[in-house]
Amino acid sequence: MTVHAWTLLIAYVAILILLAWPLGGFIAAVLEGRRHLLSWLSPVERLCYRVAGVRPDQEMTWRGYALAALAFNAVGLLAVYGLQRLQAWLPLNPQRLGAITPDSAFNTAVSFATNTNWQGYGGESTMSYLTQMLGLAVQNFVSAASGIAVMAAVTRGLARRGHPPQAGGATLGNFWADLVRSTVYVLLPLSLVLALALVSQGVVQSFAPYQPVALIEPHRDAAGAVVTEQLLPMGPAASQVAIKQLGTNGGGFFNANSAHPFENPTPLSNFLEVLAILLIPAALCITFGGMVGDLRQGWALLAAMTVIFLLAAAPCLWLEHQPNPRLAALGVDATPGALQPGGGMEGKEARFGPAESALWAVATTAASNGSVNAMHDSFSPLGGLIPMVLMQLGEVVYGGVGSGLYGMLAFVFVAVFVAGLMVGRTPEYLGKKIEAYEMKMASLVILIPLFVVLLGTAVSVALPAGRATIFNPGVHGFSEVLYAWSSAGNNNGSAFAGLGANNPFYNVMLGLAMFFSRYALMVPILALAGSLAAKKKVPPGPGTLPTHGPLFVTLLVGTVLIVGALTFLPALAVGPIVEHFMMIGGAR
């Protein structure tokens, strides 16, 4: 691995943590209703409550909180579906794009409502400006805000001291207040700043129709006609790119996503975007520490996530700097030099090279982001395995906005439960006893995505409809299917490509997977939070495991890695691992 790659990785992690620290404290103040830097925007917050008829001080039980979250997301899903089906008759459609088919519209509506942003379509050839802005961009904001809201509720469940519950159970805050505050004070201001920075780098932001441009070298198309011009897509891209990254959404305004020069034109825009992917998830660890009254707890979670991130990023960068052994056997020079970045450049932008491409792949799959600046399908077998594994771990290595943290807390409960068994003491976390009910809910949060991924992959490779659009036969085709289900089952949204997924079978099946993996996790994690909120805190005793030190960080990292390995290693062994041995064997 080159000096540039090491420098990039170290600088990235250092800047990420330096920015996450103050941002996490700010978000804690926002969610707790305290005064903060943007309190002057409070009239906007109050206006939202008046328009919606909401009382922000009216607390909700976990059932009320879950019902509000599910109802709000259901309305958003239906709105996006309707916009796609009607877009041919709606304004802001200069290219006169037609209505989206029912199965594709269902898949996309579920995808954006669940913060997954899996895309089976090409944005510039499918979606009107109105659908992009009013449908997809709005869902980028509110799906991310929903994740922050649920995270805040879970944190309150741990922080509260078990005062007498209201009728129906202990309360966790108000979903509508958390949603509005997350949007008005966090997501909108950060998106505005990032969008302006991206516009300065050349990311397009326009309502102009697509622009014809004369080609320097005319060519003939498949029918033999001479092509003298190219149609360049336009659109309000910068505003959507900003929130797609900050909200860990990832859906591309253009089909090539962040590999497209109109979405990501320069090395600076590339660094800003990949930094934005993990910024809020990392900051929420500090937010958690502030809200529970012990910053050390937040730093411990951030440390565990960073350790796993580095364990994934370093080998991925190294692997993508290695030449393809089959090309090397043919005498192809892949040595880094003044004229080439070296390494495996298939499927990568020459503007970025292997270092920036591999770092992005790790960041986007560590979070539930899914945007790409290179084609993961063209990574080396083991280089492509790493992004796949990061999704299969549950996307808790910083993870999605809000969802990554509450997913990691499920692993925390498992880790303290195991530690309690070791010393023969009832496990506890932050003074709250972790008992049978909490373990059942935490187990559901961890196991549901695993079940969805493995069952979905098995069904797809077993049925003719699932095999019909696997364009790469053999082990690589299996890897593509496994990657697609890992992406949908963990609300990521990236794809290996090479799999024809824009058809009724995959649109419906992956849509159901995305829906189930998002909302079937929200309910048990909120139920767990409600149970914890009703419990009184107990003082630490001699057998209490400190959950803020290196020992606990090690235990937590081990828990995440062991659960992932026990679940997915057999599937990975018949996919990317065997493909690696086939590749090096064929080069001899």
Secondary structure, DSSP 8 states (H G I E B T S, - for coil): --HHHHHHHHHHHHHHHHHHHHHHHHHHHHHTT---TTGGGHHHHHHHHHHHT--TT---BHHHHHHHHHHHHHHHHHHHHHHHHHGGGSSS-TT------HHHHHHHHHHHHTT----SS-HHHH--HHIIIIIIIHHHHHHHHHHHHHHHHHHHHHHS-----BTTB-B---HHHHHHHIIIIIIHHHHHHHHHHHHHHT--B-----EEEEEEEEEE-TTS-EEEEEEE--SBHHHHHHHHHHTT----SSTTGGGSTTTS-SHHHHHHHHHHHHHHHHHHHHHHHHHTT-HHHHHHHHHHHHHHHHHHHHHHHHHHTS--HHHHHTT------SS---S--TTB-TTTHHHHHHHHHHHHHHTT----SB-GGGS-HHHHHHHHHHHHTTSTTTTSTTHHHHHHHHHHHHHHHHHHHHHTS--EETTEE--HHHHHHHHHHHHHHHHHHHHHHHHHHHSHHHHTTB-S-SHHHHHHHHHHHHHHHTT-----SSB---SHHHHHHHHHHHHHHHHHHHHHHHHHHHHHHTS------TT---SSSHHHHHHHHHHHHHHHHHHHHHHHIIIIIHHHHHHHHHT-
